[in-house]
Structure formats: C-alpha cells, structure tokens
Amino acid sequence: MAEMLMVFTYDIAANRARRKVAEMLEERCVRVQKSVFETRMRRADAHKLARKLARQLSPGDSLRVYAITAQGLEKSLAYGPVPLPEDQDFYLL
C-alpha cells in the first residue's frame, strides 16, 4: 500500500501524557502546530502508531488521525514556514 500524508492531532489535558505523545510523534512526524503533526506513511503504520499513542490518553482526551489522499492534497492549502512533507524517493544527508 502506498504512503499517504497522515495528520495526527490531539487534545490532552495532562502535561506528562501530552509531552509523551508529542515526543513519540516527533520521532516520525513534522510538528506543524503545537498539537498537529504531519508525516508520510502507510495506513497500517499510522494505525499502529495511533494505537501506541492512544495508550497515553485519559478519559476526556482526544486523538485524531486524518489520511490525506493525493487528490485531497492537491486541494489543500498551507500557509506558514513549515512545509508539507514531500513525497520523494531519496533522502539528503
């Protein structure tokens, strides 16, 4: 299955849990707002990460994961300094 742009967003009341979720997302994603992260990954990998993140949630907290298809990405807008992750076949080191 192809990679898609995945958007993770959360609302977590407890500081410790919020920091833990942010740290876990920072390992795989780009932070685009305080509680919004973007990355390219396969849907199965996003589900696996979401389940791991959800273990940090308490009643009243929320976690949302949105899959942005190529067609949706073409219709999306972004303003500000953080670019959307680009689909590429190589990495510059």
C-alpha positions, 0 to 999 in steps of 0.5 A, a space after each residue: 500500500 502506498 504512503 499517504 500524508 497522515 495528520 495526527 492531532 490531539 487534545 490532552 489535558 495532562 502535561 506528562 501524557 501530552 509531552 509523551 505523545 508529542 515526543 513519540 510523534 516527533 520521532 516520525 512526524 513534522 510538528 506543524 502546530 503545537 498539537 498537529 503533526 504531519 508525516 508520510 506513511 502507510 495506513 497500517 503504520 499510522 494505525 499502529 502508531 495511533 494505537 501506541 499513542 492512544 495508550 497515553 490518553 485519559 478519559 476526556 482526551 482526544 486523538 485524531 488521525 486524518 489520511 490525506 489522499 493525493 487528490 485531497 492534497 492537491 486541494 489543500 492549502 498551507 500557509 506558514 514556514 513549515 512545509 508539507 512533507 514531500 513525497 520523494 524517493 531519496 533522502 539528503 544527508 
